């Protein structure tokens, strides 16, 4: 498990994108790290909109990989799961359910626009009221 200083000074790689730490949030008795990134909706549009992506990960699952100097997700808290390869795709082109770094994930629309990524196992814990509190 990483501490707050590691979370604040490093990025977490998820779906081949870098996410920055925002804060921790306790939901259902579990402490989650809330991370975010902003990207453009579509590079091919004349006036693309900015899209906010929010990633919610149990803090115990995050490890600092010194070799790559990245934060990674380790479902057991020790060994990072397999990361995808290739190139990142626009958030709108991603599947709503997928596996990444050894965890099954869901992608849910944010109330304010954009997307929230949650572990599928936490879907019921993160109610619409809890999700509305995310950045």
MARVEX-962208 format. One record per residue: z negated, y negated, x negated of N, C-alpha, C in turn. Coordinates in pm, whole numbers, padded with zeros to 5 digits, always signed. Layout:
ZYXZYXZYX...
***
This chain:
+00000+00118-00084+00000+00000+00000+00000-00125-00089+00068-00227-00045+00075-00353-00120-00028-00452-00067-00058-00551-00150-00149-00656-00104-00068-00778-00060-00136-00876-00006-00069-00997+00046+00012-01068-00063-00038-01072-00185+00034-01140-00294+00169-01072-00320+00171-00938-00320+00298-00866-00338+00394-00893-00222+00340-00896-00101+00425-00923+00015+00487-01062+00009+00407-01158-00033+00454-01297-00036+00553-01325-00149+00543-01251-00258+00626-01283-00374+00747-01191-00393+00767-01094-00304+00880-01001-00315+00952-00990-00182+01073-00938-00186+01147-00913-00063+01149-00764-00035+01160-00729+00092+01170-00590+00132+01315-00561+00166+01368-00455+00110+01507-00418+00140+01508-00323+00259+01588-00360+00359+01599-00282+00482+01741-00300+00535+01808-00194+00569+01949-00191+00612+02039-00274+00518+02010-00259+00389+02086-00326+00282+02077-00478+00288+01968-00527+00347+01944-00671+00357+01803-00700+00306+01781-00822+00261+01650-00862+00211+01573-00938+00318+01448-00895+00340+01361-00959+00437+01242-01020+00366+01202-01140+00409+01088-01211+00352+00965-01191+00440+00850-01187+00377+00723-01172+00448+00691-01298+00527+00642-01281+00649+00599-01393+00732+00447-01391+00749+00395-01277+00798+00251-01266+00822+00216-01121+00856+00087-01095+00872+00045-00964+00922+00000-00982+01067+00011-00876+01142-00024-00877+01283-00084-00740+01316-00199-00739+01382-00261-00612+01422-00230-00587+01569-00165-00475+01594-00128-00435+01730-00165-00289+01747-00240-00259+01852-00280-00122+01878-00364-00063+01766-00442-00146+01697-00528-00100+01589-00457-00075+01457-00327-00107+01449-00250-00088+01325-00212-00225+01270-00231-00243+01139-00191-00369+01076-00044-00359+01035+00036-00450+01087+00179-00454+01059+00212-00574+00973+00310-00557+00886+00367-00669+00813+00487-00715+00896+00495-00844+00919+00606-00902+00993+00693-00975+00892+00818-00933+00883+00913-00991+00787+01032-01046+00864+01105-01136+00803+01219-01195+00874+01331-01232+00777+01446-01257+00835+01561-01314+00764+01647-01384+00869+01726-01478+00822+01820-01549+00909+01959-01525+00852+02052-01492+00940+02190-01474+00897+02283-01532+01003+02408-01545+00969+02504-01598+01066+02550-01487+01159+02577-01525+01282+02618-01430+01385+02746-01358+01346+02846-01433+01303+02973-01374+01263+03046-01471+01173+03082-01424+01057+03153-01510+00962+03292-01545+01013+03346-01466+01105+03483-01488+01151+03492-01595+01260+03378-01636+01317+03380-01738+01421+03390-01877+01358+03452-01969+01433+03468-02106+01385+03333-02174+01366+03244-02156+01463+03109-02213+01456+03006-02102+01479+02980-02024+01376+02886-01914+01395+02743-01964+01419+02668-01892+01500+02529-01924+01527+02441-01853+01425+02323-01911+01403+02226-01846+01318+02151-01742+01401+02127-01627+01342+02058-01519+01410+01932-01484+01331+01819-01480+01399+01692-01446+01334+01668-01297+01351+01643-01228+01241+01611-01086+01241+01464-01071+01201+01390-00995+01278+01248-00973+01251+01225-00824+01232+01157-00789+01124+01125-00650+01091+00974-00634+01098+00930-00532+01172+00788-00504+01187+00761-00365+01128+00676-00361+01024+00649-00236+00952+00498-00220+00934+00443-00101+00961+00301-00082+00928+00279-00115+00781+00181-00197+00754+00156-00244+00617+00130-00127+00522+00068-00021+00571+00039+00096+00488+00166+00166+00439+00279+00141+00502+00405+00206+00465+00481+00133+00355+00438+00015+00319+00515-00066+00223+00463-00043+00081+00557-00015-00009+00524+00004-00150+00612-00088-00234+00561-00123-00352+00638-00206-00445+00702-00113-00547+00834-00106-00544+00909-00026-00640+00934-00111-00764+00861-00082-00871+00870-00163-00992+01007-00154-01059+01072-00039-01049+01203-00021-01114+01307-00117-01057+01307-00134-00926+01405-00223-00863+01345-00360-00830+01214-00374-00849+01140-00496-00815+01163-00536-00669+01158-00435-00581+01173-00456-00437+01059-00390-00364+01031-00440-00246+00941-00370-00156+01025-00270-00078+00974-00150-00064+01045-00045+00008+00951+00019+00109+01008+00094+00200+00930+00161+00304+00907+00306+00263+00780+00344+00264+00739+00480+00230+00653+00531+00345+00710+00612+00435+00634+00657+00552+00500+00724+00517+00492+00786+00399+00367+00849+00357+00279+00754+00275+00327+00632+00254+00252+00533+00178+00264+00548+00028+00344+00646-00019+00356+00672-00162+00502+00680-00208+00581+00765-00141+00718+00791-00183+00817+00719-00092+00894+00623-00146+00993+00553-00063+01095+00650-00005+01133+00626+00119+01235+00707+00184+01373+00675+00130+01469+00756+00165+01608+00738+00120+01666+00610+00180+01721+00526+00093+01786+00403+00138+01933+00429+00159+01991+00360+00256+02134+00372+00281+02213+00313+00166+02341+00345+00161+02428+00288+00059+02549+00228+00129+02625+00151+00056+02742+00085+00112+02718-00064+00119+02771-00125+00224+02754-00269+00242+02682-00297+00373+02614-00408+00377+02544-00448+00499+02645-00488+00606+02609-00466+00731+02694-00507+00843+02620-00612+00924+02695-00686+01006+02634-00785+01092+02536-00715+01186+02427-00781+01218+02323-00721+01302+02379-00673+01436+02471-00748+01494+02526-00710+01623+02607-00581+01616+02653-00543+01498+02733-00422+01481+02647-00298+01453+02518-00318+01434+02429-00206+01404+02398-00126+01531+02361-00002+01512+02321+00084+01624+02184+00039+01675+02154+00070+01801+02024+00034+01855+01915+00132+01812+01954+00254+01774+01860+00352+01720+01922+00412+01594+01845+00417+01486+01897+00466+01358+01781+00509+01270+01815+00574+01160+01715+00616+01062+01737+00538+00933+01628+00491+00875+01635+00413+00751+01507+00439+00672+01522+00475+00547+01411+00500+00455+01310+00599+00512+01360+00704+00575+01276+00811+00624+01205+00785+00755+01243+00679+00827+01178+00642+00953+01286+00622+01058+01256+00663+01182+01345+00634+01295+01310+00496+01348+01412+00412+01366+01396+00272+01406+01469+00244+01536+01424+00140+01603+01497+00086+01719+01520-00062+01692+01626-00113+01752+01659-00255+01742+01653-00311+01884+01570-00412+01904+01548-00471+02036+01584-00619+02029+01643-00671+02134+01677-00814+02138+01549-00897+02140+01548-01005+02061+01436-01099+02061+01448-01189+02183+01335-01226+02244+01340-01318+02359+01407-01451+02324+01390-01498+02201+01447-01626+02159+01584-01610+02094+01641-01491+02101+01769-01464+02038+01750-01393+01905+01846-01313+01867+01836-01235+01745+01784-01095+01776+01725-01030+01675+01685-00890+01690+01550-00862+01626+01480-00763+01682+01355-00712+01626+01379-00566+01589+01339-00528+01467+01345-00389+01423+01203-00334+01426+01183-00225+01501+01052-00160+01512+01063-00012+01482+00959+00047+01422+00960+00193+01412+00962+00250+01554+01044+00350+01578+01056+00408+01712+00919+00456+01762+00836+00504+01672+00703+00553+01710+00612+00440+01760+00644+00315+01731+00561+00201+01773+00618+00127+01893+00728+00177+01948+00794+00107+02058+00700+00079+02175+00621+00178+02215+00530+00160+02329+00414+00067+02298+00375+00058+02173+00263-00027+02131+00302-00174+02135+00426-00202+02093+00473-00340+02089+00531-00378+02224+00443-00422+02313+00484-00462+02448+00569-00588+02441+00628-00624+02552+00711-00746+02554+00625-00870+02523+00497-00867+02561+00409-00981+02530+00384-00990+02379+00362-00874+02314+00341-00873+02169+00468-00915+02096+00583-00868+02144+00709-00906+02080+00739-01053+02096+00694-01113+02206+00717-01257+02229+00642-01342+02128+00537-01288+02066+00458-01363+01967+00520-01362+01829+00624-01282+01809+00688-01274+01678+00767-01401+01650+00785-01432+01520+00856-01556+01485+00999-01558+01533
***
